[in-house]
Amino acid sequence: VIHVTPARKDEVIAVLAGLEGVDVHATTEDWRIVATAIDTGSVMAIDQLAAMNRIPGVVSAMLAYHQIDHPDTGD
């Protein structure tokens, strides 16, 4: 969940859309954005969360849910 300043909401959404592994799913009328971040071959989701917090106009970006998928080992 990303809380943004009202004047920069659209700008923040555009920057989020450019982050690898990040998808924007919804926005609220009180200037919050719901997005997901997943690990990719070149970036980890936790690093993208840190990047979100550095975007101008972001008040806070926080983790609301975390899921770890372990690859099937076939055992």
Summary of the structure (lengths in Angstrom):
residues: 75
radius of gyration: 13.6
end to end distance: 36.7
largest distance: 52.7
contacts: 162
relative contact order: 0.25
helix: 28%
strand: 25%
